[in-house]
Amino acid sequence: MKRRNFVALAVATVLAFPVLPAAAQETIKIGLVTALSGQSARAGEAITRGLTIAIDELNAKGGVLKGRKFELVRRDDEATPAKGVIAARELIFKEKVAVLFGGLDTPVSLAIVPIINQEKLPFMGPWAAGTPITQNGANPNFAFRVSAVDEIVNLAMLQYAQKTFNAKNCGMILVNNPWGESNEKGLLAALSAKGMKPAGIEKFEGNDVDVVPQLTRLKTAGADCLFLVGNVGPSSQVVKSLERMGWKPPIVSHWGPAGGRFTELAGPNAKDVHFIQTYSFFGKQTRVGEKVMKALMAKYPDIKGPGDVTPAVGVANAYDAMMLTAMAIEKAGSTAGPSGPSSSTTRSSLWA
């Protein structure tokens, strides 16, 4: 998860810059750009809840930097890169957030990364798994994450398919965007390391309502399992297309569809999709896991137990990311950033 790297790099980014005068009582604004409406809104809410639980805990302990409390400021990107950029610019230049959290979609995060690197503002990803988000070639690079990169998830997808289904000839059905491209590269590398090749690689658009032609080609190629990468809406169309075909291959999916109304939209066969995720509140928890679960149940009436924390990866990653952010700020002794105290003035003028 590279959490130590985040702490070290974030500290290095802001270290040696003095605390602004009379800043002790100013809140530290934490920005969040994520899908707060639409089919993936549940995941955006999960990220919000993870951040909120962490911020409540930090503020109850007195905040950081001798009394500065945290404040969460959110904007809806509607899962659209252009709207994500507008939201990010507003949070950076108008709200003057100290750290910007990215939300769900790899294309949205990729669109925001050049801005945060230009402005030298830390960007933290708790969900989007596209490898190029953090491995973006910038030096210095201000993009960090606690979410697993696609290349790690892809290894897990292959391992699960082999162990669970004895799969030998998997096909790929991927959304046709940068996230799909990231997974295609990762899955090909994972297969190649095992001396394997895919049965086929098929793409679908985010607004497709029928992918029977692509799936038919994979079936004809002898695919004995499918690797699915897509968010809620398009992934549900894949499942419904399989139902129309009467074909039931094992499906191993990235965690993307877990972030919304997938079960509702995909229908009864949704239960047959196997998701790779990095955290669950089921089973024996660590001390921190128990504490977070207790706080969630106390704050949100709809959470009665682990089954109500959906998707769990959004809550857990956001909580951890916020705690790491607070550690970095405390160790650095400032939120001023490399541009120093004048950075807020510069951002304000750019926004105007």
C-alpha positions in Angstrom: 0.0 0.0 0.0 3.1 2.2 0.2 1.8 4.0 3.4 5.3 4.5 4.7 6.3 6.1 1.4 3.3 8.5 1.7 4.3 9.6 5.2 8.0 10.1 4.3 7.3 11.9 1.0 4.5 14.1 2.5 6.8 15.1 5.3 9.6 15.8 2.9 7.2 17.9 0.8 6.3 20.3 3.6 9.2 20.0 6.1 11.0 23.2 7.0 8.2 25.5 6.2 7.0 27.6 9.2 3.5 27.5 10.5 1.5 30.5 9.4 1.1 33.3 12.0 -2.0 33.1 14.1 -2.9 29.8 12.4 -3.4 27.8 15.6 -7.2 28.1 15.5 -7.7 27.9 11.7 -9.2 24.7 10.5 -7.2 22.6 8.1 -9.4 21.9 5.1 -9.4 18.5 3.6 -10.8 18.3 0.1 -12.6 15.4 -1.4 -13.5 15.0 -5.1 -15.7 11.9 -5.7 -18.9 10.6 -7.1 -21.6 11.8 -4.7 -24.5 11.1 -7.1 -25.3 8.5 -9.7 -24.7 4.8 -9.8 -21.4 4.9 -7.8 -22.6 7.3 -5.1 -22.5 4.5 -2.5 -18.7 4.3 -2.8 -18.4 8.1 -2.6 -20.4 8.0 0.6 -18.2 5.2 2.0 -15.1 7.3 1.4 -16.9 10.3 3.1 -17.7 8.2 6.1 -14.2 6.8 6.4 -12.8 10.4 6.3 -15.4 11.7 8.7 -14.8 9.0 11.3 -11.1 9.7 11.2 -11.6 13.5 11.3 -14.0 13.1 14.3 -11.4 11.0 16.1 -8.5 13.4 15.3 -10.5 16.5 16.3 -11.7 14.9 19.6 -8.0 14.5 20.5 -7.2 18.1 19.8 -6.4 18.0 16.1 -2.8 18.7 15.0 -0.3 21.5 15.2 -1.2 22.5 18.7 -5.0 22.7 18.3 -5.8 23.0 14.6 -8.9 21.0 13.7 -9.8 19.3 10.4 -12.7 20.2 8.2 -13.9 18.1 5.3 -15.0 19.9 2.1 -16.6 17.7 -0.6 -17.4 18.2 -4.3 -19.3 15.9 -6.7 -17.4 14.8 -9.8 -20.3 12.8 -11.2 -17.7 10.2 -12.3 -16.8 12.6 -15.1 -13.1 13.8 -15.6 -14.1 17.3 -16.8 -16.3 17.9 -13.8 -13.6 16.4 -11.5 -11.1 19.0 -12.8 -13.6 21.8 -12.1 -14.3 20.4 -8.6 -10.6 20.0 -7.9 -9.8 23.6 -9.0 -12.5 25.0 -6.8 -11.2 23.1 -3.8 -7.6 24.0 -4.4 -7.9 27.7 -5.5 -11.1 28.8 -3.7 -11.4 26.6 -0.7 -7.6 26.4 -0.3 -7.5 22.8 0.9 -4.3 21.5 2.4 -4.7 18.0 0.9 -6.9 16.8 -1.9 -8.4 13.3 -1.7 -9.4 11.8 -5.0 -12.4 9.5 -5.2 -13.4 6.6 -7.4 -12.7 6.8 -11.0 -9.2 6.4 -12.5 -10.0 8.7 -15.5 -11.0 11.4 -13.0 -7.9 11.0 -10.9 -5.7 11.0 -13.9 -7.2 14.3 -15.1 -6.6 15.9 -11.6 -3.0 14.7 -11.1 -1.3 17.3 -13.4 -3.0 20.1 -11.5 -1.9 18.9 -8.1 1.7 18.3 -9.3 1.7 21.8 -10.8 0.4 23.3 -7.6 2.6 21.1 -5.4 -0.5 20.0 -3.4 -0.6 16.5 -1.9 -3.2 14.3 -3.6 -4.4 11.1 -1.8 -6.2 8.2 -3.5 -8.3 5.9 -1.3 -10.1 4.0 -4.1 -9.1 4.5 -7.8 -6.5 1.8 -8.6 -5.1 2.9 -12.0 -1.3 2.4 -11.8 -0.5 5.6 -13.7 -2.2 7.8 -11.0 0.9 7.6 -8.8 3.4 6.3 -11.4 2.9 9.4 -13.5 6.5 10.4 -14.3 6.4 13.7 -12.3 9.4 14.7 -10.3 8.6 15.7 -7.6 5.4 13.7 -7.5 2.6 14.8 -5.2 0.2 11.9 -5.9 -0.1 9.2 -3.1 -2.4 6.4 -2.4 -3.5 3.7 0.0 -5.5 1.8 -2.6 -3.8 -1.2 -4.2 -2.5 -0.4 -7.7 -4.1 -2.4 -10.6 -1.0 -4.5 -11.2 -1.3 -5.9 -7.6 -5.1 -6.4 -8.0 -4.5 -8.1 -11.3 -2.2 -10.7 -9.7 -4.8 -11.4 -7.1 -7.5 -11.8 -9.7 -5.5 -14.4 -11.6 -4.5 -16.2 -8.4 -8.1 -16.4 -7.3 -9.3 -17.6 -10.7 -6.7 -20.4 -10.7 -7.2 -21.5 -7.1 -11.0 -21.3 -7.0 -12.0 -22.3 -10.6 -8.8 -24.0 -11.9 -9.0 -21.5 -14.7 -6.6 -22.0 -17.6 -7.9 -19.8 -20.4 -9.4 -16.6 -19.0 -10.8 -13.8 -21.2 -10.8 -10.1 -20.4 -13.9 -7.9 -20.7 -12.8 -4.4 -19.8 -14.2 -0.9 -19.9 -12.7 1.2 -22.7 -11.0 3.9 -20.8 -7.6 4.5 -19.0 -8.7 2.3 -16.1 -9.4 -0.6 -18.5 -6.0 0.0 -20.2 -4.2 -0.1 -16.9 -5.9 -3.5 -16.1 -5.2 -4.9 -19.5 -1.5 -4.1 -19.0 -1.5 -5.6 -15.5 -3.5 -8.7 -16.4 -1.2 -9.4 -19.4 1.8 -9.1 -17.2 0.3 -11.4 -14.6 -0.6 -14.0 -17.2 2.8 -13.8 -18.9 4.5 -14.4 -15.6 2.6 -17.7 -15.4 3.4 -18.6 -19.1 -0.2 -18.0 -20.0 -2.1 -15.9 -22.6 -5.7 -14.5 -22.5 -8.4 -16.3 -24.5 -9.2 -12.8 -25.8 -9.5 -9.2 -24.8 -12.7 -7.4 -25.4 -13.7 -3.8 -24.6 -17.1 -2.1 -23.9 -18.1 1.6 -23.5 -19.4 3.0 -20.3 -22.8 3.6 -21.8 -23.2 0.2 -23.6 -26.4 -1.7 -22.8 -25.5 -4.9 -24.7 -22.1 -6.6 -24.8 -23.3 -9.9 -26.3 -21.1 -9.6 -29.4 -17.9 -9.2 -27.3 -18.9 -12.0 -24.9 -19.7 -14.3 -27.8 -16.2 -13.8 -29.2 -14.8 -14.8 -25.8 -17.0 -17.8 -25.6 -16.0 -18.9 -29.1 -12.4 -18.5 -28.1 -12.9 -21.1 -25.3 -12.7 -18.7 -22.3 -13.2 -20.7 -19.1 -13.4 -17.6 -16.9 -13.8 -13.9 -17.3 -11.8 -11.0 -15.8 -14.2 -8.1 -15.5 -13.1 -4.5 -15.0 -15.8 -1.8 -15.0 -17.8 0.3 -12.6 -21.4 -0.3 -11.6 -23.5 0.5 -14.7 -21.4 -1.1 -17.4 -20.5 -4.1 -15.3 -24.2 -4.8 -14.6 -24.7 -4.8 -18.4 -22.0 -7.5 -18.8 -23.9 -9.7 -16.3 -27.2 -9.1 -18.0 -25.7 -9.9 -21.4 -24.3 -13.2 -20.1 -27.8 -14.0 -18.8 -29.3 -13.4 -22.2 -26.7 -15.7 -23.8 -27.3 -18.4 -21.2 -23.6 -18.6 -20.6 -22.3 -18.8 -17.0 -18.5 -18.6 -16.9 -16.9 -17.8 -13.5 -16.4 -14.0 -13.3 -13.6 -12.5 -11.3 -14.0 -8.7 -11.0 -12.0 -5.8 -9.8 -13.7 -4.1 -6.9 -15.2 -1.2 -9.0 -18.8 -2.6 -9.1 -18.9 -3.0 -5.4 -19.2 0.7 -5.0 -22.8 1.2 -5.9 -26.1 -0.4 -6.9 -24.6 -3.4 -8.7 -26.8 -6.0 -7.1 -29.9 -4.1 -8.0 -28.9 -3.3 -11.6 -27.3 -6.6 -12.5 -30.2 -8.7 -11.3 -30.1 -12.2 -9.7 -26.9 -13.3 -11.4 -25.0 -10.5 -9.6 -24.4 -12.9 -6.8 -22.2 -15.0 -9.0 -19.6 -12.3 -9.5 -16.5 -12.7 -7.3 -14.9 -9.4 -6.2 -11.2 -8.8 -5.3 -11.1 -6.4 -2.4 -8.5 -5.3 0.1 -10.5 -5.0 3.3 -13.6 -6.5 5.1 -15.2 -5.7 8.4 -16.3 -9.3 8.7 -14.2 -11.7 10.8 -11.8 -11.0 13.6 -10.7 -7.3 13.5 -7.7 -5.5 14.7 -8.1 -3.0 17.6 -8.4 -0.2 15.0 -10.9 -2.1 13.0 -13.1 -2.7 16.1 -12.8 1.0 16.9 -13.8 2.2 13.5 -16.8 -0.3 13.4 -18.0 1.0 16.7 -17.7 4.6 15.6 -19.6 3.9 12.4 -22.5 2.2 14.3 -22.7 5.1 16.7 -22.7 7.8 14.0 -24.7 6.3 11.2 -28.1 4.7 12.1 -28.2 2.5 9.0 -25.1 0.6 10.1 -26.1 -2.2 12.4 -23.1 -4.5 11.6 -20.3 -5.4 9.2 -22.8 -6.2 6.4 -24.0 -2.7 6.3 -20.5 -1.2 5.7 -20.6 -1.2 1.9 -18.2 -1.0 0.3 -15.8 -1.7 3.2 -12.7 -0.9 1.1 -13.9 2.8 0.7 -14.4 3.3 4.5 -11.2 1.5 5.5 -8.9 3.1 2.9 -10.3 6.6 3.6 -9.9 6.2 7.3 -6.2 5.0 7.0 -5.4 7.7 4.5 -6.7 10.5 6.7 -4.7 9.2 9.7 -1.6 9.1 7.6 -2.3 12.6 6.4 -2.5 13.9 10.0 0.7 12.1 10.9 2.5 13.8 8.0 1.2 17.2 8.9 2.1 16.8 12.5 5.6 15.6 11.7 6.2 18.4 9.2 4.9 21.1 11.6 3.1 22.9 8.8 0.5 22.8 6.0 2.1 25.6 4.1 3.6 23.4 1.4 6.7 24.0 -0.8 5.4 27.4 -2.0 5.4 28.7 1.5 2.8 31.1 3.1 2.2 32.9 -0.2 0.8 29.8 -1.9 -2.8 30.6 -0.8 -2.6 34.0 -2.4 -1.3 32.6 -5.6 -4.0 30.0 -5.7 -6.7 32.6 -5.0 -5.6 34.7 -7.9 -5.5 31.8 -10.3 -9.1 30.8 -9.3 -10.3 34.3 -9.9 
